[in-house]
């Protein structure tokens, strides 16, 4: 029995040998969808692809910036649009929603330098932007970033 698609010569009795139908062509399997923490990392990667200089991006530009496959990128875009964190326009470009402004302000507020007793530097009587606590008993300044070494 031949496996190619060329017609077979008739058998001695004049009948053609039956042929099996050709196997369907299947595309290569796609990478499995990201689950759990990996999916969350990818969503965050999409958000972090935006910057002041790259505030509007297409799906293909997001793919280039994150190496996330295009079909997955469209799922993440849909998720971010559904949650109101991403806005799309009629040309297929996307930008971050103004809802993220509140998150940005919260992040900036959390980065205020902390002085003595966990108070903002200005409240502790230190100049704005100072990142050190007042001098300890030995006169050395201790960085506020290391609470284990901070002194009263």
C-alpha positions in Angstrom: 0.0 0.0 0.0 1.5 3.3 -1.0 1.5 6.3 1.3 2.0 9.1 -1.3 -0.9 10.9 -3.0 -0.1 9.7 -6.5 -2.9 7.6 -8.1 -2.2 3.9 -7.8 -2.3 1.5 -10.8 -5.3 -0.8 -10.9 -4.8 -4.1 -9.2 -5.2 -7.3 -11.3 -8.9 -7.2 -10.9 -9.1 -3.6 -12.1 -9.8 -2.0 -8.7 -7.7 0.8 -7.2 -6.2 0.1 -3.8 -8.0 2.3 -1.2 -6.1 5.2 0.2 -6.2 6.6 3.7 -7.2 10.3 3.8 -4.3 12.7 4.3 -3.5 13.6 7.9 -4.6 17.1 8.8 -1.8 19.6 9.0 -1.5 20.9 12.5 0.4 24.0 13.5 3.3 23.7 15.9 2.1 23.7 19.5 2.1 27.1 21.1 3.9 27.7 24.3 1.5 26.9 27.2 -0.2 29.9 28.7 1.5 31.3 31.7 -0.1 30.5 35.0 0.2 31.6 38.6 3.2 33.8 39.4 4.5 33.7 35.8 1.3 35.2 34.5 1.5 37.9 37.1 5.1 38.6 36.1 4.1 39.0 32.5 1.2 41.4 33.3 3.7 43.5 35.3 6.2 43.4 32.4 3.5 44.8 30.2 2.8 47.7 32.6 6.5 48.3 33.0 7.1 48.5 29.3 5.6 51.9 29.3 7.7 55.0 30.3 7.4 58.7 29.9 9.3 58.4 26.5 7.2 55.4 25.4 3.8 56.3 26.7 1.8 54.8 23.8 2.6 51.4 22.4 1.0 48.9 20.0 0.6 45.2 20.8 3.6 44.4 18.6 5.7 47.0 20.3 4.8 45.5 23.6 5.8 42.1 22.3 9.2 43.5 21.3 9.6 45.1 24.7 8.6 42.0 26.7 9.2 39.0 24.5 5.7 37.8 25.3 4.1 36.0 22.4 1.5 38.1 20.5 -1.5 35.8 21.3 -0.6 36.0 25.0 -0.1 39.7 24.7 -3.6 40.2 23.4 -4.9 38.3 26.5 -2.9 40.5 28.9 -4.0 43.7 27.1 -7.7 42.5 27.4 -7.1 41.8 31.1 -5.5 45.2 31.7 -8.3 47.0 29.7 -11.0 45.1 31.7 -9.4 46.3 35.0 -9.2 49.9 33.7 -5.4 50.0 33.9 -4.8 50.2 30.1 -6.7 52.3 27.5 -6.7 51.5 23.8 -7.4 53.8 20.9 -9.0 53.2 17.4 -5.5 52.8 15.8 -4.5 49.8 18.0 -2.3 51.7 20.3 -2.4 51.5 24.1 -1.5 53.8 27.0 -1.7 53.5 30.8 -4.9 54.7 32.4 -4.9 57.7 34.6 -6.1 55.2 37.4 -2.4 54.4 37.8 -1.7 58.0 38.8 -3.0 57.2 42.3 -0.5 54.3 42.5 2.3 56.5 41.4 1.4 59.1 44.1 1.3 56.3 46.7 4.8 55.1 45.6 6.2 58.6 45.8 4.7 59.2 49.2 6.2 55.9 50.4 9.7 57.1 49.2 9.7 60.2 51.4 13.0 60.0 53.4 12.3 59.0 57.0 14.0 60.6 59.9 14.1 59.8 63.6 11.2 57.8 65.1 9.9 56.9 61.6 8.8 60.5 60.9 9.4 62.2 57.6 12.7 64.1 57.6 11.0 67.5 57.7 8.9 66.5 60.8 12.1 65.4 62.6 13.7 68.8 62.1 16.0 67.7 59.2 16.3 69.3 55.8 14.0 68.1 53.1 15.6 65.3 51.1 17.8 64.2 53.9 18.3 60.4 54.1 20.0 60.2 57.5 18.8 60.1 61.0 20.2 62.6 63.6 23.6 61.7 65.0 23.8 58.9 67.5 25.6 59.0 70.9 29.0 58.7 69.2 28.2 61.5 66.7 27.9 59.2 63.7 25.0 59.6 61.3 23.1 56.3 60.6 21.3 55.8 57.3 17.5 55.6 57.8 17.3 52.8 55.3 18.8 50.3 57.8 16.3 50.1 60.7 18.5 47.6 62.5 21.3 50.1 62.8 19.2 53.2 63.5 19.6 54.8 66.9 17.1 56.9 68.9 
